[in-house]
Amino acid sequence: MRLRLILTSEVLKDSALFAKVARRAIESAVMVNIATLRKFPQIPSLYQSGVRYRKEPEGVEDVCDIEEILRRGWADCAMLVAYRIAELRVREGERATMRFKWMRRPNTKKRFFHVLVRRADGRVEDPSIRLGMHSGHGVTVGELPLNYRRVERLR
């Protein structure tokens, strides 16, 4: 499964709407990943899979399932989070969720978000950092939405 969001779309230029659409796309990937891990329990854990973090090209956001991630050998924050959340739910029985973190690029009005795993006990885990991400990466969007705090809390 691969879903591609194009940030240059007139509709998705709205940062708040883009964040909502991205969240739903990641949730869909989590559902597919859960089914995949149940059907193929021999699939390696994310951190044992050999998958590395890689930033996608500017203006494109792909959300892929585990099969596509393993085929590529790399993923960005959204894909890694979808893999890790599914893994925690299936293999650990933990109700992990995602967390969006909004940031601003230095010397510009460009904003970006980074997706993290929120563990059931409240800890935040960043698979991207563990798998090779450098600081400052994330999905670049336009202005920070005025209601960004509300967007982050959507479930």
C-alpha positions in Angstrom: 0.0 0.0 0.0 1.2 3.5 -0.8 -0.7 6.7 -0.5 1.0 9.8 -1.9 0.1 13.3 -0.7 1.3 16.2 -2.9 1.8 19.3 -0.8 1.5 21.6 -3.8 -2.1 20.7 -4.1 -4.2 23.8 -3.6 -6.4 22.0 -1.0 -3.5 20.5 0.9 -1.6 23.8 1.1 -3.8 24.4 4.2 -1.5 23.2 7.0 -4.3 22.2 9.3 -6.1 20.2 6.7 -2.8 18.6 5.5 -2.1 17.5 9.1 -5.5 15.9 9.4 -5.2 14.1 6.1 -1.7 12.9 6.9 -2.9 11.6 10.3 -5.7 9.6 8.6 -3.2 8.2 6.1 -0.8 7.1 8.8 -3.7 5.5 10.8 -4.7 3.6 7.6 -1.1 2.4 7.3 -1.2 1.3 10.9 -4.3 -0.8 10.2 -2.8 -2.5 7.2 0.5 -3.1 9.1 -1.4 -4.7 12.0 -3.1 -7.1 9.5 0.3 -7.8 7.9 2.1 -8.5 11.2 -0.7 -10.9 12.3 -0.6 -12.8 9.0 3.2 -12.8 8.7 4.5 -13.0 12.3 8.0 -13.7 11.0 8.4 -10.1 9.7 11.3 -8.6 11.6 10.8 -5.9 14.2 11.4 -2.4 12.8 14.7 -2.0 14.6 15.9 -5.4 13.4 14.7 -5.0 9.8 17.6 -3.0 8.4 15.3 -0.2 7.4 16.9 3.3 7.6 15.4 6.7 7.9 15.4 8.8 4.7 13.8 12.2 4.1 11.4 12.3 1.1 11.7 14.9 -1.6 10.3 18.3 -0.8 6.6 18.6 -1.5 5.8 14.9 -1.4 4.6 12.7 1.5 4.2 9.0 0.9 2.6 6.8 3.5 3.5 3.1 2.9 2.8 -0.2 4.6 5.4 -2.6 6.0 5.8 -4.5 2.7 6.7 -1.4 0.7 9.0 -0.1 3.5 10.9 -3.4 3.5 11.1 -3.4 -0.3 12.5 0.1 -0.3 14.8 -0.4 2.7 14.0 3.1 3.9 11.2 5.3 5.2 10.4 8.7 6.6 9.0 9.5 10.0 5.4 8.9 9.1 6.1 5.4 7.6 8.4 4.5 10.5 5.8 5.5 13.1 3.1 3.4 11.3 5.4 0.4 11.4 6.4 0.9 15.0 2.8 1.5 16.3 1.5 -1.6 14.6 4.4 -3.6 16.0 3.8 -2.4 19.5 0.1 -3.1 19.3 0.5 -6.6 17.8 3.6 -7.9 19.5 3.5 -6.1 22.9 -0.3 -5.5 23.3 0.5 -1.9 23.9 -1.9 0.9 22.8 0.7 3.2 21.3 -0.5 6.2 19.4 1.2 8.9 17.2 2.2 12.4 18.1 2.7 15.3 15.7 5.4 17.7 16.7 5.3 21.1 15.0 8.5 23.0 14.4 9.7 26.1 12.4 12.6 26.1 10.0 15.3 28.7 11.0 15.2 32.0 9.1 12.0 31.2 7.3 8.3 31.2 7.8 8.2 27.5 6.7 6.8 25.1 9.3 7.2 21.4 9.4 5.9 18.6 11.5 7.6 15.4 12.6 5.7 12.3 13.6 6.6 10.4 16.8 5.3 7.4 18.7 3.6 8.0 22.0 3.9 4.9 24.2 1.0 3.9 26.4 2.9 5.0 29.5 3.4 8.5 28.1 7.0 8.2 26.9 7.7 9.5 23.4 9.8 7.4 21.1 11.4 8.7 17.9 12.1 5.8 15.4 13.5 8.3 12.9 16.3 9.4 15.2 17.1 5.8 16.1 17.3 4.9 12.4 19.5 7.7 11.1 17.5 11.0 11.0 19.5 14.3 11.4 17.9 17.2 13.1 15.7 19.6 11.1 14.0 16.9 9.0 10.3 16.6 8.8 7.4 17.3 6.5 7.5 21.0 5.4 4.2 22.8 5.2 3.2 26.4 4.9 2.4 28.6 7.9 1.8 26.9 11.3 -1.9 26.4 11.6 -3.6 28.7 14.0 -5.3 25.7 15.6 -2.2 23.5 15.6 -2.6 22.4 19.2 -6.0 21.1 18.4 -4.7 19.3 15.3 -2.0 17.5 17.3 -4.6 16.1 19.7 -6.9 14.6 17.1 -7.2 10.9 17.4 
